[in-house]
Amino acid sequence: MDTKTTATPAAPLATINARIAPVAGMDVLSRNEVKRLRDASQGGQHTLLRRCALAVLTSGAESDDALGMFARYPDFDIQVLQQDRGIKLELIHAPARAFVDGKIIRGINELLFAVVRDIAYVATHIEAGHFQLEDSHGITHAVFEILRNARVLRPNVEPNLAVCWGGHSISRLEYDYTKLVGYELGLRGFDICTGCGPGAMKGPMKGATIGHAKQRMRFKRYIGITEPGIIAAESPNAIVNNVLIMPDIEKRLEAFVRIGHGIIVFPGGVGTAEEILYLLGILLHPANAGIPFPLIFSGPQESATYFEQIDAFLRLALGDDVAQRYRIVIGDPQETARQMAKGLNKVRTHRIEHKDAFFFNWSLTIELAFQQPFQPTHTNMAALNLHREQPRHLLAADLRRAFSGIVAGNVKEEGLRAIAEHGPFQIYGDPQIMRALDQMLASFVAQQRMKLPGSAYVPCYRVRT
């Protein structure tokens, strides 16, 4: 192993060359899988592997600049080495921050091999036609199989998985509040699942570790679910002990609602609004009317205005009765955890009565409108149907796509390039909804919810009325 310092325009960054073996063990890979992971051509998986691996190696970095990360480590590379007794990873010019005294941090080692596991599994199964991605049931089974391969699905375990959504760009006060809620969840034995990154995705996990330690609970799960377009901008936080890379944002969102038993939403920005509309669109489907799914919006007193804006927009766009599907708890971490615990009791009873699994919510109806990958091109963004003359759950689906496109324009590599080449996305729709949307987005910008503090934000969208 050798160490060298690499200079970049921003600052000199130390890098390390190393070969590592899995410390926790992993399934062996076929020669074909290894070949695909090493293939740097357009049809290969090496570029994706390099992007995701660099994100893991920079775990904990407070940056949402996907392009900047590669500029800081331009010579980084990773190769999968096939050996008779398994595989090793060769890291070239890897960030030195991932090592201690020349040895890779164990948690980062585990996440690196999880990246290899997910990329190889998805690529080979799609290529072989094992995933039937043309219909809703086929997509749900694909999500199930990816989760099962990652050993996330645990039978005979009582419902206890709280999914926490929220922004990576939040204030210190809001971050501390997420830790307090996580602590209360940890005291009550909840496992935590988040979007993997910093901010509101890290705080609940960090708080829960203390609650779990006080209750002498071992082997608790801190699950981070991400996807290739997000991970480069939101590197896994240091608490995550099980990372999953889903193929796209839609399968990532479905994974959350299939394995989670309830969801807490903390303050965030457009990504959080996207997640809220995704879940509410599903819950508004007539087939899901009787299925309990606790959804709590929670934040400190200082963030009350944020949830007032969200609540007002949801009521305006989807009708006042949409508020029956969520509860708002402000400034009370204990009550937030208590409400989640009460909700999970209803989930448990319902699933027992309907013979549904605890580990995967099969009975929830999710239509193709929520499952098919949305490509945030300028043409697709302008063509969204953001009018009320359609079922509410379908309006929610297209509103979700609008926010997804803004997320792409903010932080995803392909979105950043599209905006740089063609200018801002144009968003059209019902004038009343568009005015409310524009006002809410402007408030997100004013509150620095679009970028990490210190970054100047240039809108990637134009709302047209």
C-alpha positions in Angstrom: 0.0 0.0 0.0 1.3 3.4 -0.9 0.1 6.9 -0.1 0.5 10.1 -2.2 -0.9 13.6 -2.2 -2.9 14.7 -5.3 -3.4 18.4 -6.0 -6.7 19.7 -7.4 -7.7 23.3 -8.1 -9.6 23.5 -4.8 -7.0 22.0 -2.4 -4.5 19.2 -2.2 -6.2 16.0 -1.2 -4.5 12.9 0.2 -5.2 9.6 -1.6 -4.3 6.0 -1.0 -3.9 2.9 -3.3 -5.1 -0.3 -1.7 -6.5 -3.8 -2.2 -9.3 -4.8 0.2 -11.2 -7.9 0.9 -14.7 -8.0 2.4 -14.7 -8.1 6.2 -18.3 -9.2 6.6 -18.4 -11.7 3.8 -20.5 -11.5 0.7 -21.9 -13.8 -2.0 -19.4 -14.7 -4.7 -19.7 -13.1 -8.1 -19.6 -14.9 -11.4 -17.0 -14.1 -14.0 -19.7 -12.5 -16.1 -20.7 -10.2 -13.3 -17.1 -9.2 -12.7 -16.6 -8.6 -16.4 -19.6 -6.2 -16.4 -18.3 -4.3 -13.3 -15.0 -3.8 -15.0 -16.5 -2.8 -18.4 -16.1 1.0 -18.9 -18.0 1.1 -22.1 -21.5 2.5 -22.4 -23.2 -0.8 -21.7 -20.9 -1.7 -18.8 -21.2 -1.0 -15.1 -17.7 0.4 -14.3 -18.8 4.1 -14.5 -21.7 3.5 -12.1 -19.5 1.5 -9.8 -16.8 4.3 -9.7 -19.4 6.9 -9.0 -21.1 5.0 -6.1 -17.8 3.8 -4.7 -16.4 7.3 -4.5 -19.5 8.5 -2.7 -19.0 5.8 -0.1 -15.3 6.6 0.3 -16.2 10.2 1.0 -18.9 9.3 3.5 -19.7 12.2 5.8 -18.6 14.9 3.3 -20.8 18.0 3.7 -21.2 18.6 0.0 -24.0 18.2 -2.5 -21.9 19.0 -5.6 -21.9 15.8 -7.6 -19.6 17.1 -10.3 -17.3 18.7 -7.8 -16.7 15.4 -6.0 -15.1 13.9 -9.2 -13.1 17.1 -9.8 -11.6 16.7 -6.3 -10.6 13.1 -7.0 -10.1 13.0 -10.8 -7.7 10.0 -10.7 -9.9 7.8 -8.5 -10.6 4.3 -9.9 -11.9 1.0 -8.6 -11.5 -2.5 -10.1 -13.1 -5.7 -9.1 -10.6 -8.5 -8.9 -11.7 -12.1 -9.5 -9.9 -14.6 -7.3 -10.5 -18.3 -6.6 -11.6 -17.6 -3.0 -13.8 -14.7 -3.8 -13.3 -11.1 -4.9 -11.2 -8.2 -3.9 -11.4 -4.5 -4.7 -8.5 -2.5 -6.0 -8.7 1.1 -5.0 -6.6 3.6 -7.0 -6.1 7.1 -5.6 -8.9 6.6 -3.1 -9.7 9.4 -0.6 -7.4 9.0 2.4 -10.2 10.0 4.8 -11.6 6.5 4.3 -8.5 4.9 6.0 -7.0 4.9 9.5 -3.3 4.1 9.7 -3.4 2.7 6.2 -6.4 0.4 6.9 -9.8 1.0 5.4 -12.5 1.8 8.0 -14.6 -1.3 8.5 -18.0 0.4 8.0 -16.8 1.8 4.7 -15.5 -1.6 3.6 -18.9 -3.1 4.3 -20.7 -0.4 2.3 -18.3 -0.7 -0.6 -19.0 -4.3 -1.0 -22.8 -3.6 -0.6 -22.4 -1.3 -3.6 -20.8 -4.1 -5.6 -23.5 -6.5 -4.5 -26.4 -4.2 -5.6 -24.9 -3.1 -8.9 -24.0 -6.6 -10.0 -27.3 -8.1 -8.9 -29.5 -5.5 -10.7 -27.4 -5.5 -13.9 -27.4 -9.2 -14.3 -31.0 -9.7 -13.5 -32.2 -7.0 -15.8 -30.0 -8.4 -18.6 -31.3 -11.9 -18.1 -34.9 -10.6 -18.1 -35.6 -11.8 -14.5 -37.3 -8.4 -13.7 -40.6 -7.9 -15.5 -40.6 -4.1 -15.6 -43.6 -3.6 -17.9 -46.3 -3.9 -15.3 -46.9 -2.9 -11.7 -46.7 -6.3 -10.2 -43.5 -7.1 -12.0 -41.9 -3.9 -10.7 -43.0 -4.6 -7.1 -41.4 -8.1 -7.4 -38.2 -6.5 -8.7 -38.1 -4.2 -5.6 -38.8 -7.3 -3.4 -36.0 -9.3 -5.0 -33.4 -6.5 -4.7 -34.3 -6.1 -1.0 -34.2 -9.8 -0.4 -30.8 -10.1 -2.1 -29.5 -7.4 0.2 -30.9 -9.4 3.2 -33.0 -6.5 4.4 -36.2 -8.5 4.7 -36.5 -10.1 8.1 -39.4 -12.5 8.7 -40.8 -13.1 12.2 -39.8 -9.6 13.4 -42.5 -7.4 14.9 -43.1 -4.1 12.9 -40.5 -1.7 14.2 -39.0 0.1 11.1 -39.5 3.9 11.2 -38.7 5.6 7.9 -37.4 9.1 8.3 -37.5 11.6 5.4 -36.2 15.2 5.4 -33.7 17.5 3.8 -29.9 17.2 3.7 -29.8 21.0 3.8 -31.3 21.9 7.1 -30.4 24.2 10.0 -28.4 23.0 13.0 -31.5 23.5 15.2 -33.6 21.3 12.8 -30.8 18.7 12.8 -30.6 18.6 16.5 -34.4 18.1 16.6 -34.1 15.0 14.3 -31.6 13.6 16.8 -34.0 14.1 19.7 -36.8 12.3 17.7 -34.4 9.5 16.8 -33.4 9.2 20.5 -37.1 8.7 21.5 -37.5 6.2 18.7 -34.4 4.3 19.8 -35.7 4.1 23.4 -38.9 2.5 22.0 -36.9 -0.1 20.0 -37.4 1.3 16.5 -35.0 0.5 13.7 -34.3 3.5 11.5 -34.4 3.8 7.7 -33.5 7.0 5.9 -32.3 8.2 2.5 -28.7 7.5 3.6 -27.2 11.0 3.5 -26.6 13.9 5.9 -29.0 16.3 7.7 -32.4 14.8 8.4 -31.2 11.4 7.1 -28.3 11.2 9.6 -29.9 12.9 12.7 -32.5 10.2 13.5 -29.9 7.5 13.2 -27.5 9.3 15.4 -30.1 9.9 18.1 -31.4 6.3 17.9 -27.9 4.9 18.6 -28.0 6.5 22.0 -31.5 5.3 22.7 -30.6 1.8 21.7 -27.4 1.9 23.8 -29.4 3.0 26.9 -31.8 0.1 26.4 -28.9 -2.3 25.8 -30.2 -3.1 22.3 -27.7 -4.7 20.0 -27.7 -5.4 16.3 -30.1 -2.6 15.5 -30.6 -1.6 11.9 -29.7 1.7 10.3 -30.8 1.3 6.7 -29.9 3.8 4.0 -31.7 3.5 0.7 -30.3 5.5 -2.2 -30.0 5.4 -6.0 -27.2 6.2 -8.5 -28.3 9.7 -9.3 -28.5 10.7 -5.6 -25.6 8.9 -3.9 -22.9 11.1 -5.6 -24.6 14.2 -4.1 -25.5 12.7 -0.8 -22.8 10.3 0.4 -23.8 7.8 3.0 -23.6 9.1 6.6 -21.4 7.4 9.1 -24.2 5.6 11.0 -25.7 3.6 8.1 -24.9 -0.1 8.5 -26.9 -1.4 5.6 -26.9 0.6 2.4 -29.1 -0.3 -0.7 -28.7 1.2 -4.1 -31.9 0.9 -6.0 -31.9 1.3 -9.8 -33.9 4.5 -9.9 -35.7 7.0 -7.7 -39.1 5.3 -8.2 -37.9 1.9 -7.0 -36.1 3.7 -4.1 -39.4 5.3 -3.0 -41.3 2.1 -3.4 -38.7 0.3 -1.2 -39.3 2.8 1.5 -43.1 2.3 1.7 -42.9 -1.5 1.2 -40.5 -2.2 4.1 -41.3 0.8 6.3 -44.1 0.5 8.9 -44.5 4.3 9.3 -42.9 7.5 8.1 -41.8 10.6 9.9 -41.1 13.7 7.7 -38.7 16.3 9.0 -38.2 19.7 7.4 -36.5 19.6 4.0 -36.8 21.0 0.5 -38.0 19.8 -2.9 -36.8 16.3 -2.4 -38.8 16.0 0.8 -41.9 17.5 -1.0 -41.4 14.9 -3.7 -41.4 12.1 -1.1 -44.5 13.5 0.6 -46.5 13.7 -2.7 -45.3 10.2 -3.7 -46.7 8.7 -0.4 -49.9 10.7 -0.3 -50.6 9.9 -3.9 -50.4 6.2 -3.0 -52.5 6.6 0.1 -55.2 8.6 -1.8 -55.7 5.6 -4.2 -59.2 4.2 -3.4 -57.8 0.7 -3.0 -55.6 1.9 -0.1 -58.3 3.7 1.8 -58.5 1.2 4.6 -54.7 0.4 5.0 -53.2 2.1 8.1 -49.9 3.8 7.4 -48.8 6.3 10.0 -47.4 9.5 8.5 -46.2 12.3 10.8 -44.7 15.7 9.9 -42.5 16.9 12.7 -40.0 19.6 13.4 -39.0 22.2 16.0 -41.2 25.2 16.8 -39.0 27.3 14.6 -39.9 25.1 11.6 -43.7 25.4 12.1 -44.0 27.8 9.1 -42.4 25.2 6.8 -45.1 22.6 7.6 -47.8 25.2 7.4 -46.7 25.9 3.8 -46.6 22.2 3.0 -50.0 21.7 4.6 -51.5 24.6 2.7 -50.1 23.5 -0.6 -51.4 19.9 -0.2 -54.9 21.1 0.8 -55.0 23.5 -2.2 -53.8 20.9 -4.7 -55.4 17.7 -3.4 -58.3 18.9 -1.2 -58.7 19.5 2.5 -59.4 15.8 3.3 -55.9 14.9 2.3 -54.9 16.1 5.8 -56.7 13.1 7.3 -53.7 11.0 6.0 -51.1 12.8 8.1 -50.5 14.3 11.5 -48.4 17.4 12.3 -46.5 17.4 15.5 -44.4 20.5 16.3 -41.7 20.9 19.0 -42.4 17.5 20.7 -40.0 14.6 20.0 -41.7 12.4 22.6 -45.1 12.9 21.1 -43.8 12.2 17.7 -42.4 8.8 18.8 -45.5 8.0 20.8 -47.7 8.7 17.8 -45.5 6.5 15.6 -45.7 3.7 18.2 -49.5 4.0 18.3 -49.6 3.9 14.5 -47.5 0.8 14.4 -49.9 -1.0 16.7 -52.6 -0.4 14.1 -50.3 -1.6 11.3 -49.5 -4.8 13.3 -53.2 -5.6 13.9 -54.2 -4.9 10.3 -51.5 -7.1 8.8 -52.3 -10.0 11.2 -56.0 -9.7 10.3 -55.3 -9.6 6.5 -52.4 -12.1 6.7 -50.0 -9.6 5.2 -46.2 -9.9 5.9 -44.6 -7.7 8.6 -41.4 -7.4 6.5 -43.0 -6.3 3.1 -46.2 -4.4 2.6 -47.7 -6.5 -0.2 -51.3 -5.2 0.1 -50.5 -1.6 -0.7 -51.6 -0.8 -4.3 -49.0 1.2 -6.2 -49.9 2.1 -9.8 -47.5 2.4 -12.8 -47.7 6.2 -12.5 -45.7 6.0 -9.3 -43.4 3.2 -10.5 -42.2 4.1 -14.0 -38.9 6.0 -14.1 -39.4 9.7 -14.9 -36.7 11.2 -17.1 -36.5 14.9 -16.2 -35.9 16.3 -19.6 -37.1 19.7 -20.6 -39.8 18.2 -22.8 -41.1 15.9 -20.1 -41.1 18.6 -17.5 -43.1 20.9 -19.7 -45.6 18.1 -20.6 -46.6 17.3 -17.0 -50.4 17.3 -16.3 -50.6 19.6 -13.3 -54.4 20.2 -13.6 -57.3 19.2 -11.3 -59.4 17.5 -14.1 -58.1 14.0 -13.1 -58.1 11.7 -10.1 -56.2 13.2 -7.1 -53.7 10.4 -6.9 -52.7 10.9 -10.5 -52.3 14.7 -10.0 -50.1 13.8 -7.0 -48.1 11.5 -9.2 -47.3 14.3 -11.7 -46.7 16.9 -8.9 -44.2 14.4 -7.6 -42.5 14.2 -11.0 -42.2 18.0 -11.1 -40.4 18.0 -7.8 -38.2 15.1 -8.9 -37.1 17.1 -11.9 -36.2 20.0 -9.7 -34.1 17.7 -7.5 -32.4 16.4 -10.7 -31.7 20.0 -11.8 -30.3 20.8 -8.3 -28.0 18.0 -7.5 -28.0 15.1 -10.1 -25.2 14.9 -12.6 -27.4 14.5 -15.6 -29.8 17.2 -14.4 -27.0 19.7 -13.9 -25.7 19.1 -17.4 -29.2 19.4 -18.9 -29.7 22.8 -17.2 -26.3 24.0 -18.2 -27.0 23.1 -21.8 -30.7 24.1 -22.2 -31.5 26.5 -19.3 -34.1 26.1 -16.6 -37.0 23.6 -16.8 -40.4 25.1 -17.7 -43.3 24.0 -15.5 -46.9 24.6 -16.6 -50.2 23.8 -14.9 -53.4 25.1 -13.2 -52.8 28.8 -12.4 -53.8 28.5 -8.8 -51.6 25.5 -8.2 -48.7 27.1 -10.1 -48.8 30.3 -8.0 -48.8 28.3 -4.8 -46.0 26.1 -6.1 -43.9 29.1 -7.1 -44.4 30.7 -3.7 -43.5 27.6 -1.9 -40.3 27.1 -4.0 -39.3 30.7 -3.4 -39.7 30.2 0.3 -37.4 27.1 0.1 -34.8 29.2 -1.7 -35.1 32.0 1.0 -34.7 29.4 3.7 -31.6 27.9 2.0 -33.4 24.5 1.6 -32.2 24.0 -2.0 -28.5 23.8 -1.3 -26.2 23.3 1.7 -25.6 26.6 3.6 -23.0 28.7 1.9 -23.8 27.7 -1.6 -25.4 30.3 -3.9 -28.6 28.9 -5.5 -29.6 29.6 -9.1 -33.1 28.2 -9.8 -33.2 25.3 -12.3 -36.9 25.9 -13.0 -39.4 28.5 -14.2 -43.0 28.1 -13.0 -45.5 29.3 -15.7 -49.1 30.2 -14.9 
